[in-house]
Amino acid sequence: MAACTARRALAVGSRWWSRSLTGARWPRPLCAAAGAGAFSPASTTTTRRHLSSRNRPEGKVLETVGVFEVPKQNGKYETGQLFLHSIFGYRGVVLFPWQARLYDRDVASAAPEKAENPAGHGSKEVKGKTHTYYQSQRSQTEAVTFLANHDDSRALYAIPGLDYVSHEDILPYTSTDQVPIQHELFERFLLYDQTKAPPFVARETLRAWQEKNHPWLELSDVHRETTENIRVTVIPFYMGMREAQNSHVYWWRYCIRLENLDSDVVQLRERHWRIFSLSGTLETVRGRGVVGREPVLSKEQPAFQYSSHVSLQASSGHMWGTFRFERPDGSHFDVRIPPFSLESNKDEKTPPSGLHW
């Protein structure tokens, strides 16, 4: 399941927190740098960072913002649950959950080799398992994009501060602050009620917005694969269809997270995509880095996340490919991007135009 959350980024690194929480007694105070801003670099990217004497904001003082709770091993988190993201270190609040199918190619399968798509990209058949995710709002980094209306000059528009968070990435905490997340939508979506646990309940605005935008927010499939200790996670989303020059153009967005599971420093240098369309076309895309960046994955910053888009003149297709990484000695290696389907909604409706209060 995935949930929607609202967040404020911390100048605190996630590995520092996970080390502090290992074997810790509960509850435990959560601290942030007073006046610290977001550390993520761009509107569609997120970089994991750690706290140290070298990267702590100069002159900043840590202040308590809440108290950690015991993470849930079973069950799901409710709307209004505050959390610290264990990978990227930001604070957020759960808006609502999604149920997704996780296709993990790292899990050994006895299934025989099988063509993954009509283009002949061969790989093992992977069975999906149910997994809980949470969708989130974030103040300055991640954004969820939508197709604009037919009469809108913009092809896409974005609602900043939305993210999808896996259940195991959530470190829950409580706070006495009635507005603990600095995000323009927080008070529109949630109402403080000290008699409830958690003390933030959904407003009718949130329920109406979720129902209206459900087809373009829903998370259904998550794909994961690891090559040479670099784990790639892909989450595709269908965005809708547009008519252009007497043809139909179908749009998808996809979110990709890269994680370095080793201590060796590596840098992403190139991307190589293969995009197969049901219309019979097979496109190859090569380029430097991703979204204009060549992120370095190190012990201090082992993860990077970004979002991008693809369009096809067919209602479905497949994508797969590789990322080329470089080691400090100049050698290169390729990391597989797990193949994933691009599927359109059968009962298509008009994509949203704005927040629909």
Rosetta silent file (secondary structure, phi, psi, omega in degrees, C-alpha in Angstrom):
SEQUENCE: MAACTARRALAVGSRWWSRSLTGARWPRPLCAAAGAGAFSPASTTTTRRHLSSRNRPEGKVLETVGVFEVPKQNGKYETGQLFLHSIFGYRGVVLFPWQARLYDRDVASAAPEKAENPAGHGSKEVKGKTHTYYQSQRSQTEAVTFLANHDDSRALYAIPGLDYVSHEDILPYTSTDQVPIQHELFERFLLYDQTKAPPFVARETLRAWQEKNHPWLELSDVHRETTENIRVTVIPFYMGMREAQNSHVYWWRYCIRLENLDSDVVQLRERHWRIFSLSGTLETVRGRGVVGREPVLSKEQPAFQYSSHVSLQASSGHMWGTFRFERPDGSHFDVRIPPFSLESNKDEKTPPSGLHW
SCORE:     score description
SCORE:     0.000 S_00000001
   1 L     0.000  145.358  177.530    0.000    0.000    0.000 S_00000001
   2 L  -118.653  151.426 -179.168    1.204    3.510   -0.661 S_00000001
   3 L  -130.690  155.267 -179.119    0.174    6.612    1.177 S_00000001
   4 E   -95.063  133.118 -174.322    0.148   10.301    0.443 S_00000001
   5 E  -134.323  156.462  173.980    2.160   12.460    2.885 S_00000001
   6 E  -109.442  138.727 -171.470    3.119   16.072    3.574 S_00000001
   7 E  -139.887  157.619  166.763    6.729   16.740    4.449 S_00000001
   8 E  -127.679  128.101 -177.294    9.431   19.169    5.489 S_00000001
   9 L   -72.071  146.769  179.253   13.000   18.174    4.728 S_00000001
  10 L  -105.343  156.198  169.463   15.514   17.971    7.557 S_00000001
  11 L   -91.363   33.989 -178.056   19.172   18.835    7.685 S_00000001
  12 L  -120.512  134.337 -177.301   19.511   15.494    9.434 S_00000001
  13 L   -85.700  145.189 -175.377   20.807   12.382    7.711 S_00000001
  14 H   -68.497  -35.120 -178.877   18.822    9.182    7.696 S_00000001
  15 H   -67.441  -36.127  175.866   21.748    6.874    8.467 S_00000001
  16 H   -58.455  -42.157 -179.832   22.558    8.907   11.575 S_00000001
  17 H   -69.338  -42.854 -177.262   19.013    8.377   12.738 S_00000001
  18 H   -65.162  -34.589  175.900   18.884    4.679   11.922 S_00000001
  19 H   -66.745  -41.413 -178.645   22.084    4.085   13.855 S_00000001
  20 H   -64.634  -30.589 -174.626   20.706    6.058   16.800 S_00000001
  21 H   -86.735  -15.007 -178.690   17.472    4.066   16.741 S_00000001
  22 L   -62.274  118.021  179.146   19.074    0.640   16.644 S_00000001
  23 L    69.746   14.445 -175.798   18.262   -1.026   19.937 S_00000001
  24 L   -75.844  154.796  171.916   16.937    2.276   21.301 S_00000001
  25 L   -82.911  146.572 -179.130   14.406    2.551   24.077 S_00000001
  26 L  -110.058  144.957   -2.695   11.049    4.051   23.139 S_00000001
  27 L   -76.907  165.748 -177.573    9.930    6.813   23.163 S_00000001
  28 E  -139.279  137.071 -175.505   12.973    8.687   21.915 S_00000001
  29 E   -68.065  144.268  174.346   13.292   12.426   21.060 S_00000001
  30 E  -107.682  127.774 -176.547   13.438   13.561   17.447 S_00000001
  31 E  -120.462  149.353  176.619   15.598   16.637   16.813 S_00000001
  32 E  -135.041  160.056  177.440   16.000   18.961   13.844 S_00000001
  33 E   -75.426  122.929 -178.206   18.272   21.872   13.049 S_00000001
  34 L   -61.407  125.201  178.160   16.483   25.058   14.031 S_00000001
  35 L    77.002    7.238 -177.514   15.739   27.116   10.951 S_00000001
  36 L   -73.602  144.353  178.955   17.258   24.528    8.624 S_00000001
  37 L   -97.862 -174.664 -179.851   15.970   24.362    5.069 S_00000001
  38 L   -70.732  144.906  178.981   15.507   21.464    2.686 S_00000001
  39 L  -102.555   -7.818 -179.621   18.640   19.637    1.630 S_00000001
  40 L   -73.030  141.562 -166.300   17.209   18.000   -1.493 S_00000001
  41 L   -81.260  -27.500 -173.488   18.637   19.600   -4.634 S_00000001
  42 E  -147.180  169.575 -173.200   15.777   19.910   -7.130 S_00000001
  43 L   -68.850  -19.973 -179.618   12.021   19.833   -7.505 S_00000001
  44 L  -122.548   18.138 -179.955   11.974   16.277   -8.853 S_00000001
  45 E  -133.214  155.714  175.939   14.958   14.743   -7.091 S_00000001
  46 E  -139.320  134.551  177.465   15.870   13.624   -3.616 S_00000001
  47 E  -119.635  131.174  176.716   19.309   12.815   -2.226 S_00000001
  48 L   -74.431  140.650 -176.942   19.863   10.910    0.983 S_00000001
  49 L  -142.469  154.753 -179.213   22.169   12.678    3.414 S_00000001
  50 L  -116.618  154.685  176.893   23.711   12.078    6.828 S_00000001
  51 L   -86.688  132.633  174.743   24.393   14.328    9.772 S_00000001
  52 L  -152.213  171.084  179.309   28.029   14.898   10.652 S_00000001
  53 L   -65.722  -20.741 -178.217   30.182   17.646   12.100 S_00000001
  54 L   -84.321  -36.971 -175.900   31.170   18.559    8.535 S_00000001
  55 L  -106.144    3.253  173.733   27.707   18.926    6.942 S_00000001
  56 L   -66.325  134.078 -179.414   25.686   20.171    9.909 S_00000001
  57 L   -55.142  128.755 -176.218   24.521   23.734    9.062 S_00000001
  58 L   -62.215  131.922  177.312   26.988   26.161   10.618 S_00000001
  59 L    80.617    0.363 -179.118   25.588   27.963   13.637 S_00000001
  60 L   -87.207  147.636  179.820   22.454   25.810   13.765 S_00000001
  61 L  -117.652  133.533  178.535   21.208   24.327   17.019 S_00000001
  62 E   -72.363  135.112  177.389   19.292   21.066   17.237 S_00000001
  63 E  -128.548  149.417 -179.270   15.836   21.409   18.763 S_00000001
  64 E   -75.092  129.775  178.584   13.320   18.726   19.727 S_00000001
  65 E  -116.594   -7.407  179.468   10.389   18.487   17.310 S_00000001
  66 E   174.774 -174.169 -178.793    8.780   15.278   18.547 S_00000001
  67 E  -127.634  127.856  179.345    9.171   11.854   20.110 S_00000001
  68 E   -63.635  148.087  173.018    9.780    8.655   18.164 S_00000001
  69 L  -113.160  167.605  177.425    7.280    5.798   18.421 S_00000001
  70 L   -71.227  124.226  177.416    7.859    2.082   17.903 S_00000001
  71 L   -60.321  144.025 -178.977    7.679    1.317   14.156 S_00000001
  72 L   -78.973  126.564  174.503    4.814   -0.981   13.199 S_00000001
  73 L   -86.692  -29.239  179.329    5.816   -4.478   12.213 S_00000001
  74 L  -129.948  159.262 -179.692    2.240   -5.406   11.335 S_00000001
  75 L    78.032 -175.140 -177.991   -0.737   -3.390   10.203 S_00000001
  76 L  -127.174  162.305  177.250   -0.632   -0.002    8.538 S_00000001
  77 L   -82.546  146.756 -176.455   -0.204    3.613    9.576 S_00000001
  78 L   -92.366  162.740  173.063   -3.302    5.783    9.723 S_00000001
  79 L   -54.059  134.510  179.914   -4.019    9.141    8.111 S_00000001
  80 L    94.932   -3.344  179.631   -2.305   11.868   10.136 S_00000001
  81 L   -72.663  121.783  174.743    0.670    9.753   11.271 S_00000001
  82 E   -78.358  147.220 -179.839    3.826   11.892   11.467 S_00000001
  83 E  -153.430  160.344  168.732    7.047   10.222   10.370 S_00000001
  84 E  -109.073  130.083  179.345   10.712   10.652    9.573 S_00000001
  85 E   -73.849  122.704 -173.525   11.774    9.069    6.270 S_00000001
  86 L   -71.185  -19.081 -179.664   14.464    6.522    7.098 S_00000001
  87 L   -96.552  -47.617 -173.426   16.211    6.893    3.718 S_00000001
  88 L  -104.317   -6.494  169.048   15.961   10.597    2.855 S_00000001
  89 L    76.795   13.047  178.522   15.586   12.058    6.328 S_00000001
  90 L   -93.906  161.071  173.885   12.608   14.356    5.809 S_00000001
  91 E   -92.633  143.303 -179.455    9.567   14.765    8.046 S_00000001
  92 E  -150.533  178.561  176.225    6.151   13.923    6.639 S_00000001
  93 E  -139.324  135.270 -179.056    2.580   12.988    7.461 S_00000001
  94 E   -71.229  129.269  175.099    0.571   10.085    6.080 S_00000001
  95 E   -98.050  -50.967  175.726   -2.443   11.153    4.047 S_00000001
  96 E  -162.749  156.698 -176.809   -3.749    7.810    2.796 S_00000001
  97 E   -94.655  156.953  170.406   -2.491    4.314    1.953 S_00000001
  98 E  -125.493  152.862  173.703   -2.260    2.448   -1.345 S_00000001
  99 E  -106.775  122.490 -175.769   -1.977   -1.271   -1.933 S_00000001
 100 E  -123.794  161.647  172.963    0.705   -2.124   -4.493 S_00000001
 101 E  -103.529  121.417  179.535    2.264   -5.227   -6.017 S_00000001
 102 E   -96.080  119.538  176.510    6.039   -5.385   -5.478 S_00000001
 103 E  -104.062   98.052 -174.470    7.947   -7.264   -8.189 S_00000001
 104 E  -101.415  107.864 -177.468   11.343   -7.893   -6.620 S_00000001
 105 L   -78.319   -4.485  175.674   13.778   -9.474   -9.071 S_00000001
 106 L   -81.295  -16.780  179.424   16.283   -9.989   -6.264 S_00000001
 107 L   -81.832  123.382 -177.631   14.062  -12.691   -4.817 S_00000001
 108 L   -59.033  137.838  179.733   15.083  -16.074   -6.230 S_00000001
 109 L  -129.841  138.920  178.942   12.438  -17.632   -8.445 S_00000001
 110 L   -85.209   -0.948 -178.264   12.178  -21.177   -9.686 S_00000001
 111 L   -68.672  145.486  178.513   10.272  -19.974  -12.729 S_00000001
 112 L   -71.585  165.393  176.775   11.929  -20.564  -16.131 S_00000001
 113 E   -59.690  141.496 -175.948   13.242  -17.794  -18.332 S_00000001
 114 E  -148.978  142.137  177.719   10.399  -15.981  -20.045 S_00000001
 115 E   -65.163  127.100 -176.638   10.072  -13.085  -22.483 S_00000001
 116 L   -79.114  -27.862 -177.673    9.088  -10.040  -20.476 S_00000001
 117 L  -154.635  169.980 -177.495    7.579   -8.168  -23.415 S_00000001
 118 L   -61.828  -18.257  179.977    6.858   -8.401  -27.148 S_00000001
 119 L   -76.883   -7.202  176.676   10.197   -6.815  -27.943 S_00000001
 120 L    88.411   19.906  177.729   11.887   -9.987  -26.725 S_00000001
 121 L   -74.976  103.474 -174.004   13.551   -8.620  -23.588 S_00000001
 122 E   -83.644  140.916  176.872   14.183  -11.907  -21.808 S_00000001
 123 E  -169.149  171.323 -179.878   14.228  -12.245  -18.039 S_00000001
 124 E   -70.304  144.679  175.103   12.886  -14.376  -15.231 S_00000001
 125 L   -70.816  129.802 -176.491    9.202  -14.342  -14.550 S_00000001
 126 L  -116.311  126.952  177.319    8.671  -12.423  -11.323 S_00000001
 127 L   -91.324  132.446 -179.693    5.653  -12.885   -9.104 S_00000001
 128 L   -82.413  150.752  174.976    4.433   -9.798   -7.319 S_00000001
 129 E  -124.363  149.139 -178.312    3.630   -9.680   -3.626 S_00000001
 130 E   -67.031  135.757 -177.694    1.328   -7.273   -1.830 S_00000001
 131 E  -142.969  146.344 -178.937    3.146   -4.390   -0.188 S_00000001
 132 E   -94.543  127.410  173.899    2.080   -1.305    1.786 S_00000001
 133 E  -125.494  161.765  177.542    3.052    2.170    0.581 S_00000001
 134 E  -130.242  138.028  177.884    1.993    5.624    1.750 S_00000001
 135 E   -93.623  142.945 -172.021    1.558    8.746   -0.349 S_00000001
 136 E  -136.571  159.350  171.940    2.969   11.942    1.100 S_00000001
 137 E  -103.556  139.311  178.768    3.185   15.712    0.734 S_00000001
 138 L  -130.776  149.033 -170.140    6.586   17.348    0.815 S_00000001
 139 L   -77.512  -35.862 -170.683    7.421   20.998    1.078 S_00000001
 140 L  -136.989   -9.327 -170.818   10.214   21.547   -1.438 S_00000001
 141 L  -111.558  -89.537 -175.158   11.428   18.470   -3.251 S_00000001
 142 L   -62.086  152.849  176.659    9.300   15.705   -4.783 S_00000001
 143 E  -143.566  151.700  172.630    6.257   16.573   -6.870 S_00000001
 144 E  -106.105  127.756 -177.045    3.464   14.617   -8.548 S_00000001
 145 E  -100.898  150.235  178.268    2.760   15.740  -12.114 S_00000001
 146 E  -131.403  158.022  170.734   -0.555   15.661  -13.969 S_00000001
 147 E   -73.524  138.661  176.074   -1.647   16.264  -17.529 S_00000001
 148 L   -78.375  165.202  177.264   -3.106   19.717  -18.017 S_00000001
 149 L   -62.629  161.105 -179.514   -6.557   20.228  -19.559 S_00000001
 150 L   -58.224  -33.898 -177.319   -6.923   20.214  -23.336 S_00000001
 151 L   -91.085    8.796  179.671   -7.367   23.978  -23.336 S_00000001
 152 L   -95.255  135.760 -178.960   -4.327   24.572  -21.125 S_00000001
 153 L   -70.552  -19.307  178.920   -1.110   25.721  -22.807 S_00000001
 154 L   -83.493  137.168  175.219    0.942   23.618  -20.380 S_00000001
 155 L   -74.080  -39.407 -177.789    1.484   19.967  -21.233 S_00000001
 156 E  -133.832  154.823  167.893    2.045   19.092  -17.563 S_00000001
 157 E  -138.203  157.923 -172.735    1.586   20.726  -14.194 S_00000001
 158 E  -123.900  145.676  169.478    2.945   19.669  -10.827 S_00000001
 159 E  -108.806  102.743 -176.377    1.713   19.603   -7.249 S_00000001
 160 E   -67.097  150.752  173.482    4.911   19.932   -5.189 S_00000001
 161 L    92.349    9.641  175.996    5.363   18.050   -1.970 S_00000001
 162 E  -102.422  140.081 -179.272    3.740   14.704   -2.840 S_00000001
 163 E  -146.669  163.819  175.121    5.700   11.488   -2.410 S_00000001
 164 E  -117.096  124.988 -170.298    5.159    7.719   -2.178 S_00000001
 165 E  -123.323  126.633  177.571    6.689    6.088    0.894 S_00000001
 166 E   -71.042  150.389 -177.181    7.178    2.389    1.566 S_00000001
 167 H   -55.423  -42.277 -176.422    6.011    1.052    4.926 S_00000001
 168 H   -74.286  -11.233  178.222    9.530    0.087    6.027 S_00000001
 169 H   -85.867   -3.793 -175.418   10.834    3.604    5.250 S_00000001
 170 E   -94.238  126.342  170.228    8.616    5.166    7.920 S_00000001
 171 E  -111.411   99.976 -173.539    9.947    6.035   11.391 S_00000001
 172 E   -70.786  147.734  174.648    6.794    7.219   13.224 S_00000001
 173 E  -148.965  164.883  176.970    6.848   10.028   15.768 S_00000001
 174 E  -115.948  157.354  179.628    4.452   12.235   17.720 S_00000001
 175 L  -148.785  147.976  176.187    4.486   16.006   18.176 S_00000001
 176 L   -90.217   -3.795  178.516    2.559   18.548   20.228 S_00000001
 177 L   -71.935  128.461 -179.579    2.861   21.078   17.401 S_00000001
 178 L   -75.667  -19.129  173.992   -0.547   21.660   15.794 S_00000001
 179 L  -131.712   75.797 -173.181    1.109   22.442   12.434 S_00000001
 180 L   -77.536  -15.844 -178.677    4.245   20.232   12.458 S_00000001
 181 L  -117.138  122.473 -179.794    4.735   20.214    8.673 S_00000001
 182 L   -85.183   90.099 -179.830    5.312   23.474    6.808 S_00000001
 183 L  -147.815  137.921 -174.171    3.336   22.828    3.633 S_00000001
 184 L   -61.107  -23.287 -177.901    0.579   24.915    2.068 S_00000001
 185 L   -93.501   -9.010 -173.190   -1.777   21.926    1.891 S_00000001
 186 H   -56.717  -52.959 -176.559   -1.291   20.648    5.445 S_00000001
 187 H   -76.405  -17.368  174.020   -4.084   22.646    7.067 S_00000001
 188 H   -76.850  -31.169 -176.717   -6.345   22.215    4.041 S_00000001
 189 H   -93.631  -31.472 -170.744   -6.044   18.438    4.243 S_00000001
 190 E  -127.962  147.282  179.988   -5.741   17.781    7.980 S_00000001
 191 E  -121.912  132.693  179.337   -7.418   19.013   11.156 S_00000001
 192 E   -76.767  127.883  177.878   -5.811   18.893   14.615 S_00000001
 193 L  -140.757  101.839 -173.984   -7.871   16.917   17.144 S_00000001
 194 L   -66.225  -12.566  178.830   -6.069   16.190   20.401 S_00000001
 195 L   -82.426   -9.108 -177.211   -8.653   13.521   21.320 S_00000001
 196 L  -102.710  160.484  175.224   -7.524   11.335   18.413 S_00000001
 197 L  -136.069  112.058   -2.784   -4.458    9.177   17.942 S_00000001
 198 L   -67.220  159.698 -171.813   -2.757   10.295   15.791 S_00000001
 199 L   -80.816   16.335  177.291   -4.110   13.785   16.539 S_00000001
 200 E  -120.969  121.233 -176.224   -4.495   14.800   12.869 S_00000001
 201 E  -115.368  155.001 -176.988   -7.670   13.729   11.071 S_00000001
 202 E   -72.358  132.829  170.749   -8.649   14.042    7.418 S_00000001
 203 L   -79.595  164.838  175.999  -10.768   16.987    6.397 S_00000001
 204 H   -61.092  -30.127  177.565  -13.504   16.523    3.818 S_00000001
 205 H   -57.286  -44.075 -179.832  -11.191   18.400    1.429 S_00000001
 206 H   -66.329  -44.954 -179.473   -8.677   15.551    1.557 S_00000001
 207 H   -62.651  -41.210  179.881  -11.308   12.856    1.058 S_00000001
 208 H   -67.709  -40.196 -179.902  -12.832   14.706   -1.897 S_00000001
 209 H   -66.005  -40.639  178.143   -9.419   15.374   -3.449 S_00000001
 210 H   -63.149  -44.863 -179.029   -8.401   11.726   -3.106 S_00000001
 211 H   -64.739  -42.007 -178.114  -11.625   10.505   -4.701 S_00000001
 212 H   -67.266  -38.903 -173.866  -11.402   13.002   -7.570 S_00000001
 213 H  -102.118    6.752 -175.452   -7.747   12.321   -8.363 S_00000001
 214 H   -49.226  -46.858 -176.267   -7.661    8.624   -7.488 S_00000001
 215 H   -61.155  -25.808 -175.613   -7.013    7.337  -11.069 S_00000001
 216 H  -105.599   -1.839  175.817   -3.867    9.463  -11.421 S_00000001
 217 H  -104.786  -26.388 -170.270   -2.550    9.034   -7.890 S_00000001
 218 L   -61.105  131.743  176.159   -3.045    5.298   -7.435 S_00000001
 219 L  -100.065  126.348 -177.612    0.101    3.233   -7.122 S_00000001
 220 L  -119.303  -42.393 -176.475   -0.315   -0.341   -8.384 S_00000001
 221 E  -125.886  139.306  175.230    3.083   -1.836   -9.351 S_00000001
 222 E  -128.014  132.587 -176.713    6.590   -1.420   -7.921 S_00000001
 223 E  -120.876  137.362 -174.748    9.639   -3.004   -9.614 S_00000001
 224 E  -141.673  139.407  176.297   13.017   -3.604   -7.965 S_00000001
 225 E  -155.132  144.974 -179.277   16.342   -5.117   -9.037 S_00000001
 226 E  -119.455  131.938  175.106   19.924   -5.009   -7.714 S_00000001
 227 E  -129.645  122.701  178.433   23.115   -5.165   -9.795 S_00000001
 228 L    48.028   48.103  175.664   26.561   -5.035   -8.141 S_00000001
 229 L    68.167   15.290  171.819   25.060   -3.606   -4.933 S_00000001
 230 E  -109.956  113.626 -178.339   23.161   -0.834   -6.731 S_00000001
 231 E   -96.722  129.771  178.972   19.432   -1.268   -6.187 S_00000001
 232 E  -113.199  125.468  176.472   17.021    0.311   -8.671 S_00000001
 233 E  -117.738  130.843 -178.031   13.351    0.744   -7.747 S_00000001
 234 E  -123.783  133.161  175.229   10.819    1.890  -10.368 S_00000001
 235 E  -126.698  108.478  178.124    7.221    3.015   -9.819 S_00000001
 236 E   -91.876  150.492  178.332    5.237    3.795  -13.016 S_00000001
 237 E  -136.263  135.623  173.789    1.984    5.810  -13.097 S_00000001
 238 E   -82.625  134.468 -175.841   -0.510    6.293  -15.912 S_00000001
 239 E  -107.685  -22.262 -179.899   -1.317    9.984  -16.438 S_00000001
 240 E   130.594 -178.527 -176.942   -3.953    9.951  -19.173 S_00000001
 241 E  -121.710  145.845  175.728   -4.430   10.419  -22.918 S_00000001
 242 E  -130.743  148.670  174.638   -4.348   13.488  -25.136 S_00000001
 243 E   -93.760  131.896 -179.741   -5.303   13.999  -28.771 S_00000001
 244 E  -146.941  120.531  177.400   -2.607   15.524  -30.955 S_00000001
 245 L    52.238   53.154  176.458   -2.590   15.852  -34.758 S_00000001
 246 L    62.524   24.327  176.248   -5.383   13.320  -35.283 S_00000001
 247 E  -139.684  163.435  178.847   -3.745   10.718  -33.043 S_00000001
 248 E   -98.610  132.864  177.369   -3.909    9.676  -29.410 S_00000001
 249 E  -117.739  122.737 -178.245   -0.887   10.240  -27.172 S_00000001
 250 E  -102.329  136.620 -175.047   -0.723    8.314  -23.870 S_00000001
 251 E  -117.602  142.371  172.653    1.377    9.649  -20.987 S_00000001
 252 E  -134.404  150.035  166.867    3.069    7.987  -18.015 S_00000001
 253 E  -112.989  155.729  176.696    5.314    9.279  -15.260 S_00000001
 254 E  -143.403  140.265  179.039    7.796    7.059  -13.452 S_00000001
 255 E  -107.861  131.743 -178.521    9.709    7.495  -10.221 S_00000001
 256 E  -124.513  132.023  175.304   13.148    5.902   -9.879 S_00000001
 257 E  -118.101  130.133  177.054   15.184    5.423   -6.711 S_00000001
 258 E  -109.948  131.171 -179.922   18.865    4.453   -6.815 S_00000001
 259 E  -131.676  129.054  175.079   20.490    3.033   -3.686 S_00000001
 260 E   -91.706  110.306 -177.704   24.128    2.136   -3.118 S_00000001
 261 L   -87.850    1.342 -179.638   24.114   -0.844   -0.758 S_00000001
 262 L  -113.042  174.525  179.893   27.917   -0.895   -0.568 S_00000001
 263 L   -94.005   -8.764 -179.651   30.427    1.526    0.948 S_00000001
 264 L   -74.097  140.720  178.809   32.293    2.144   -2.330 S_00000001
 265 L   -78.764  131.975  175.703   31.719    5.504   -4.027 S_00000001
 266 E  -136.809  156.879  178.938   30.143    5.335   -7.495 S_00000001
 267 E  -131.541  132.759  177.277   28.773    7.970   -9.883 S_00000001
 268 E   -74.739  125.952 -177.084   25.979    7.620  -12.416 S_00000001
 269 E  -111.325  -39.931 -174.369   27.286    8.670  -15.831 S_00000001
 270 E  -140.913  156.647  172.197   24.852    7.461  -18.494 S_00000001
 271 E  -122.609  146.365  178.526   21.349    6.139  -19.020 S_00000001
 272 E  -138.775  110.105 -177.424   20.265    3.710  -21.739 S_00000001
 273 E  -110.398  146.450  168.667   16.540    3.111  -22.235 S_00000001
 274 E  -121.731  125.056 -175.568   14.618    0.778  -24.531 S_00000001
 275 E  -123.374  113.877 -178.933   10.970    1.741  -24.988 S_00000001
 276 E  -104.732  131.905  179.681    8.609   -0.662  -26.758 S_00000001
 277 E  -109.041  147.149  178.165    5.172    0.489  -27.879 S_00000001
 278 L   -60.709  -20.513  177.623    2.172   -1.724  -28.621 S_00000001
 279 L   -71.518  -10.049  176.529    2.086   -0.009  -32.025 S_00000001
 280 L   106.543   -0.111 -179.530    5.246   -1.979  -32.856 S_00000001
 281 L   -87.842  148.254  175.900    7.909    0.693  -32.440 S_00000001
 282 E  -129.464  113.070 -175.738   11.086    0.166  -30.403 S_00000001
 283 E  -106.672  140.587  175.388   12.897    3.333  -29.369 S_00000001
 284 E  -112.475  129.858  179.772   16.405    3.611  -27.916 S_00000001
 285 E  -124.864  123.853  175.922   17.293    6.565  -25.694 S_00000001
 286 E  -124.392  148.696  178.546   20.842    7.283  -24.535 S_00000001
 287 E  -174.221  168.817  177.597   22.110   10.259  -22.601 S_00000001
 288 E   -80.042  132.511  173.066   24.340   11.661  -19.891 S_00000001
 289 L    54.849 -156.081  177.585   23.102   11.255  -16.319 S_00000001
 290 E  -140.294  139.842 -179.322   19.455   11.698  -15.352 S_00000001
 291 L    42.898   41.454  177.178   17.357   14.906  -15.167 S_00000001
 292 L    76.906   11.664 -178.487   20.485   16.926  -15.882 S_00000001
 293 E  -129.283  157.860  173.539   22.500   15.432  -13.040 S_00000001
 294 L  -126.164   78.005 -171.294   25.179   12.770  -12.549 S_00000001
 295 L   -64.843  143.120  173.961   24.600   11.861   -8.886 S_00000001
 296 E   -97.038  127.807  177.045   27.345   10.430   -6.706 S_00000001
 297 E  -106.542  114.018 -175.752   26.260    7.565   -4.416 S_00000001
 298 L  -130.472 -179.232  177.278   28.562    7.322   -1.401 S_00000001
 299 L   -62.602  -33.954 -179.459   28.499    6.187    2.209 S_00000001
 300 L   -79.704  -33.918  179.465   27.383    9.715    3.172 S_00000001
 301 L  -133.375   77.885 -171.905   24.787   10.028    0.382 S_00000001
 302 L   -84.851   -2.768 -176.254   23.878    6.501   -0.692 S_00000001
 303 E  -135.773  151.016  179.198   20.505    7.185   -2.345 S_00000001
 304 E  -146.610  140.581 -178.091   19.062    9.377   -5.090 S_00000001
 305 E  -135.743  141.336  177.580   15.507    9.657   -6.386 S_00000001
 306 E  -150.911  165.999  178.157   14.001   11.382   -9.422 S_00000001
 307 E  -127.010  149.002  177.032   10.885   11.415  -11.593 S_00000001
 308 E  -149.116 -175.124 -173.929   10.458   11.613  -15.366 S_00000001
 309 E  -138.729  158.325  175.739    7.846   11.047  -18.078 S_00000001
 310 E  -146.303  146.210  177.047    7.272    9.075  -21.270 S_00000001
 311 E  -129.439  146.396  179.552    4.588    9.252  -23.952 S_00000001
 312 E  -133.820  152.388  172.478    3.496    6.683  -26.556 S_00000001
 313 L   -93.952   42.505  177.514    1.100    6.685  -29.491 S_00000001
 314 L  -154.893  157.014 -173.916   -0.315    3.428  -28.174 S_00000001
 315 L   -78.523   -7.098  178.452   -2.294    2.467  -25.080 S_00000001
 316 E  -157.922  166.380  179.297    0.458    0.262  -23.645 S_00000001
 317 E  -176.641 -167.882  178.119    4.124   -0.623  -23.870 S_00000001
 318 E  -139.930  153.482  173.239    7.222   -1.656  -21.920 S_00000001
 319 E  -133.694  144.922  171.967   10.417    0.020  -20.719 S_00000001
 320 E  -160.287  173.977 -179.906   13.735   -1.402  -19.575 S_00000001
 321 E   164.533 -157.307 -178.887   17.392   -0.461  -19.748 S_00000001
 322 E  -144.820  154.874  167.820   20.590    0.194  -17.835 S_00000001
 323 E  -111.125  133.995  176.768   22.401    2.898  -15.900 S_00000001
 324 E   -98.152  124.947  179.757   26.163    3.130  -16.398 S_00000001
 325 E  -110.301  154.032  178.284   28.135    3.881  -13.234 S_00000001
 326 E  -119.207  135.833  175.842   31.767    4.882  -12.810 S_00000001
 327 L   -89.571  165.648  179.156   34.099    3.814   -9.991 S_00000001
 328 L   -58.027  -27.114 -179.194   36.868    6.060   -8.540 S_00000001
 329 L   -83.849    2.921  177.692   39.484    4.148  -10.578 S_00000001
 330 L    93.961   -9.122  178.851   37.720    5.087  -13.822 S_00000001
 331 L   -75.999  157.053 -176.900   36.215    1.670  -14.544 S_00000001
 332 E  -122.312  157.510  172.462   32.542    1.373  -15.488 S_00000001
 333 E  -151.375  151.629 -178.026   29.736   -1.109  -14.905 S_00000001
 334 E  -100.562  137.662  178.595   26.111   -1.318  -16.006 S_00000001
 335 E  -112.752  127.256 -176.881   23.184   -1.572  -13.596 S_00000001
 336 E   -72.785  138.492  169.445   19.965   -3.099  -14.865 S_00000001
 337 E   -95.538  120.624 -176.829   16.710   -1.157  -14.731 S_00000001
 338 E   -59.484  135.342  178.887   13.959   -3.697  -14.027 S_00000001
 339 E   -64.250  141.815  179.137   11.533   -4.004  -16.960 S_00000001
 340 E  -143.892  152.346 -177.856    8.100   -2.555  -16.297 S_00000001
 341 E   -86.463  149.427  170.680    4.823   -2.266  -18.162 S_00000001
 342 E  -112.861  104.595 -176.336    3.150    0.929  -19.300 S_00000001
 343 E  -118.093  140.311  177.548   -0.572    0.273  -19.077 S_00000001
 344 L   -96.218  161.358  178.429   -3.450    2.708  -19.612 S_00000001
 345 L   -78.782  134.268 -179.245   -6.726    2.755  -17.706 S_00000001
 346 L   -69.132  -40.650 -178.562   -9.551    0.967  -19.460 S_00000001
 347 L   -99.894   65.734 -173.171  -12.240    3.248  -18.052 S_00000001
 348 L   -65.971  138.034  174.855  -10.441    6.499  -18.825 S_00000001
 349 L  -119.799  176.146  179.165  -11.803    9.734  -17.452 S_00000001
 350 L   -71.025  126.171  177.317  -10.682   13.324  -17.926 S_00000001
 351 L   -58.111  155.223 -174.643   -7.363   13.957  -16.126 S_00000001
 352 L   -68.797  159.298  175.887   -7.550   16.451  -13.270 S_00000001
 353 L  -133.226   88.185 -177.919   -7.004   20.168  -13.679 S_00000001
 354 L    99.217 -162.884 -172.565   -5.757   21.600  -10.410 S_00000001
 355 L   -90.203  -15.764  178.255   -6.440   20.509   -6.874 S_00000001
 356 L    56.013   62.644  179.242  -10.257   20.228   -7.135 S_00000001
 357 L   -69.009    0.000    0.000  -11.117   21.595   -3.701 S_00000001
